[in-house]
């Protein structure tokens, strides 16, 4: 297989012409989000170029500290994004969320790199890109799970109050909400696995094929990373929702905090 074709600046800039199509559709449909489209496109471009420059330096000067720092930044950003959307979570729930995201993501990443691939834990070629995929999907899953959990509690507040009045324990009341939120958080990953290879070719596999990797090798890597992502999302969401729900009641199993917004 041939190696990937290097894009020149002029070729690369042509892709931005497609945004004109998006702008036309937005104008016809009277969607007033032109500024958001421009800002998000520019922000994405700048962020990825900066990431590319940083990664180029790290790959040319591999050092464990650089890998740890980059991985720490990704993990910290993932936790911050989830917590920033749920500012009213109590301190213990926030701690549980951060520990769940970091613990699940880093453990799955370490297993993937050290056991499945058989590389060192500080090899930037594997740790950084795989870590980004695992942490990114974990962040999305936990964010969706917490959002579903809080909205379900809000929508069924009267039911919760009725169950409390008849003497139901807080754990029995909240557990169905945990199950529902966990299922909702897992569904996007499970659905993407169902349609993979038929409906779409995933990004990691496409990137490897473009770079000249044999298709079967790319497929094996993609299967492995999807299983790793599914595991990380499930474990992080379970930890966040199950142990987080326990921060909403006291030692006497009495609900002490139920917030929705």
Buried (B, 14 or more C-beta within 10 A) or exposed (E): EEEEEEEEEEEEEEEEEEEEEBBEEBEEEEEEEEEEBEEEEEEEEEEEEEEEEBBEEBEEEBEEEBBEEBBEEBBBEBBEBBBEEBEEBBEBBBBBBBBBBBBBBBBBBEBBBBEBBEBBBBBBBBBBBBBBBBBBBBBBBBBBBBBBBBBBBEEBEEEBEEBBEEEBBBBEBBBEBBEBBBEBBBEBBEEBBEEBEEEEBBEBBEBBBBEEBEEEEBBEBBBBBBBBBBBBBBBBBBBBBBBBBBBBBEEEEEBEEBEEE
